[in-house]
Amino acid sequence: MRHLVHRLSLVVALLLLAIPAAQAQFNLLPEIRGGVGMRGVDGGGNLLDPDRIGDANVELLFAVPDLNAWSVIGELRPHLGATVSFRGQDSYGYAGLSWTFQAPILPVFVEASAGGVVRSAMFSAPQNDPSRNFGCGVGLRVAASAGINLPLGASLIGTVEHLPDFGTCGVARANTNVGVRLGFRF
């Protein structure tokens, strides 16, 4: 448990240090999200089992007004996030672009995200381990979310993410994860 608190503290500190730089470059930090998740849901099992929860996630979404000129409907926003495992699996950081579509009248939205991911195995695996290869620690992240807007700028979001590595270490591996997050817009 002490390792979990240490890792979460480190991730939160790094993300908080990134906020002033992001505000200087993008001028606005419209949303921060945090929650929990479970890995390997494509392998089956009981998704409602709370013992499967093994990850904590934090994500920042930025507003770039010029970027929304490219979107006819919805909102395009860069994102930066991190998922920390407290079950001994790889932790990872990610960045990319999210497209959010708010339903007219209803307080619901859907979101699609794509970008890159860097896994901790790239840095922490033994020297001869294939996962230290550059391609194995770096990959793609795609995600889909559905959410409901709550009072005071809050939202409850369910997310499914897929992390394929396209066989860069010899054998193609992928991980599909689900999570629930709480978001706050500023």
C-alpha positions as CSV (number, residue, x, y, z in Angstrom):
1,M,0.0,0.0,0.0
2,R,2.9,2.3,0.7
3,H,4.2,1.8,-2.8
4,L,0.8,2.7,-4.2
5,V,0.7,6.0,-2.2
6,H,4.2,6.8,-3.3
7,R,3.5,6.2,-7.0
8,L,0.2,8.1,-6.9
9,S,1.9,11.0,-5.2
10,L,4.7,11.0,-7.8
11,V,2.2,11.0,-10.7
12,V,0.0,13.7,-9.2
13,A,3.1,15.9,-8.5
14,L,4.4,15.5,-12.1
15,L,1.0,16.4,-13.5
16,L,0.6,19.4,-11.2
17,L,4.1,20.6,-12.3
18,A,2.9,20.3,-15.9
19,I,-0.1,22.6,-15.3
20,P,1.7,25.9,-15.3
21,A,3.6,25.0,-18.5
22,A,0.4,23.8,-20.1
23,Q,-1.5,27.0,-19.2
24,A,1.3,29.1,-20.6
25,Q,1.2,27.2,-23.9
26,F,-2.5,26.5,-24.3
27,N,-3.8,29.3,-22.1
28,L,-6.6,27.2,-20.5
29,L,-6.9,24.0,-18.4
30,P,-10.6,23.2,-18.8
31,E,-10.8,19.7,-17.2
32,I,-9.1,17.3,-14.8
33,R,-10.2,13.7,-14.4
34,G,-9.4,11.0,-12.0
35,G,-10.6,7.5,-11.2
36,V,-10.0,3.8,-11.0
37,G,-9.8,0.9,-13.6
38,M,-9.2,-2.7,-14.3
39,R,-7.1,-4.4,-16.9
40,G,-7.4,-7.3,-19.3
41,V,-11.2,-7.1,-19.7
42,D,-11.0,-8.8,-23.1
43,G,-10.0,-12.0,-21.2
44,G,-13.4,-12.3,-19.7
45,G,-14.3,-12.8,-16.1
46,N,-16.7,-10.9,-13.8
47,L,-16.4,-7.2,-14.6
48,L,-18.4,-6.3,-11.5
49,D,-15.9,-7.9,-9.1
50,P,-14.3,-5.1,-7.1
51,D,-11.1,-7.2,-6.5
52,R,-10.2,-6.7,-10.2
53,I,-9.7,-3.0,-9.7
54,G,-6.0,-2.4,-9.9
55,D,-5.3,1.0,-11.5
56,A,-5.6,4.7,-10.6
57,N,-5.8,7.2,-13.5
58,V,-5.4,11.0,-13.7
59,E,-5.9,12.9,-16.9
60,L,-5.7,16.6,-17.9
61,L,-7.6,18.0,-20.9
62,F,-6.6,21.4,-22.4
63,A,-8.5,23.9,-24.5
64,V,-6.9,25.2,-27.7
65,P,-9.3,27.6,-29.4
66,D,-7.7,27.3,-32.8
67,L,-7.9,23.5,-32.7
68,N,-11.7,23.7,-32.5
69,A,-11.8,25.4,-35.9
70,W,-11.1,21.9,-37.4
71,S,-14.1,20.4,-35.7
72,V,-17.6,21.0,-37.2
73,I,-19.3,19.4,-34.3
74,G,-17.9,18.6,-30.9
75,E,-14.7,19.8,-29.2
76,L,-11.1,18.8,-29.9
77,R,-8.8,18.9,-26.9
78,P,-5.2,17.7,-26.3
79,H,-4.9,15.4,-23.3
80,L,-2.1,14.2,-21.0
81,G,-2.6,11.4,-18.5
82,A,-1.1,8.7,-16.4
83,T,-2.3,5.3,-15.1
84,V,-0.5,3.8,-12.1
85,S,-0.9,0.1,-11.3
86,F,-1.0,-0.9,-7.7
87,R,-1.0,-4.6,-8.6
88,G,2.6,-4.8,-9.9
89,Q,1.8,-4.3,-13.6
90,D,3.3,-1.7,-15.9
91,S,2.3,1.9,-15.2
92,Y,2.0,4.2,-18.2
93,G,1.8,7.8,-19.3
94,Y,-0.1,8.9,-22.5
95,A,-0.8,12.0,-24.6
96,G,-3.0,12.6,-27.6
97,L,-6.1,14.2,-28.9
98,S,-9.7,13.8,-27.6
99,W,-12.9,14.6,-29.5
100,T,-15.9,15.2,-27.3
101,F,-19.5,15.4,-28.6
102,Q,-22.1,16.9,-26.2
103,A,-25.6,15.8,-26.9
104,P,-28.0,18.6,-27.5
105,I,-30.4,19.2,-24.6
106,L,-29.4,16.0,-22.7
107,P,-26.6,16.1,-20.1
108,V,-24.7,13.3,-21.7
109,F,-21.6,13.2,-24.0
110,V,-19.4,10.7,-25.9
111,E,-15.7,11.0,-26.5
112,A,-13.1,9.3,-28.7
113,S,-9.4,9.6,-28.0
114,A,-6.2,8.6,-29.8
115,G,-2.5,9.1,-29.1
116,G,0.7,7.5,-27.9
117,V,1.6,5.7,-24.7
118,V,4.9,5.1,-22.9
119,R,5.0,2.1,-20.5
120,S,7.2,1.9,-17.4
121,A,8.6,-1.5,-18.5
122,M,10.7,0.5,-21.0
123,F,12.7,1.9,-18.0
124,S,12.3,-0.7,-15.3
125,A,12.8,-4.1,-17.0
126,P,16.1,-6.0,-16.7
127,Q,18.8,-5.0,-19.2
128,N,18.3,-8.1,-21.5
129,D,14.5,-8.1,-21.3
130,P,12.9,-7.5,-24.8
131,S,10.4,-5.1,-23.2
132,R,13.3,-2.6,-22.7
133,N,13.4,-2.2,-26.5
134,F,12.2,1.2,-27.6
135,G,9.2,-0.2,-29.6
136,C,7.9,-2.3,-26.7
137,G,7.7,0.5,-24.2
138,V,6.1,2.9,-26.7
139,G,2.7,2.2,-28.4
140,L,-0.7,3.5,-29.3
141,R,-3.6,4.2,-27.1
142,V,-7.2,4.5,-28.3
143,A,-10.2,5.1,-26.0
144,A,-13.9,5.6,-26.1
145,S,-15.9,7.2,-23.2
146,A,-19.5,8.0,-22.3
147,G,-20.3,10.4,-19.6
148,I,-23.0,12.3,-17.8
149,N,-22.7,15.9,-16.7
150,L,-23.3,16.5,-13.0
151,P,-23.9,19.8,-11.2
152,L,-21.1,22.3,-10.7
153,G,-19.0,21.4,-13.7
154,A,-18.5,17.8,-12.6
155,S,-19.0,14.7,-14.8
156,L,-19.1,10.9,-14.3
157,I,-17.3,9.1,-17.1
158,G,-17.0,5.4,-18.1
159,T,-14.0,4.6,-20.4
160,V,-12.8,1.7,-22.4
161,E,-9.2,1.9,-23.7
162,H,-7.1,-0.3,-25.9
163,L,-3.3,-0.4,-25.9
164,P,-1.9,-2.4,-28.8
165,D,1.9,-2.8,-29.4
166,F,1.6,-4.2,-33.0
167,G,4.2,-6.9,-32.3
168,T,7.1,-4.5,-31.8
169,C,8.7,-7.0,-29.4
170,G,8.1,-10.0,-31.6
171,V,4.7,-11.2,-30.4
172,A,1.7,-8.9,-30.8
173,R,0.2,-8.0,-27.4
174,A,-2.7,-5.7,-26.6
175,N,-4.5,-4.8,-23.4
176,T,-8.1,-3.6,-23.1
177,N,-9.0,-1.8,-19.9
178,V,-12.1,-0.2,-18.5
179,G,-12.5,2.4,-15.9
180,V,-14.7,5.0,-14.1
181,R,-13.6,8.5,-13.6
182,L,-14.9,11.7,-12.1
183,G,-14.1,14.9,-14.1
184,F,-14.1,18.6,-13.1
185,R,-14.3,21.4,-15.6
186,F,-12.8,24.8,-14.8
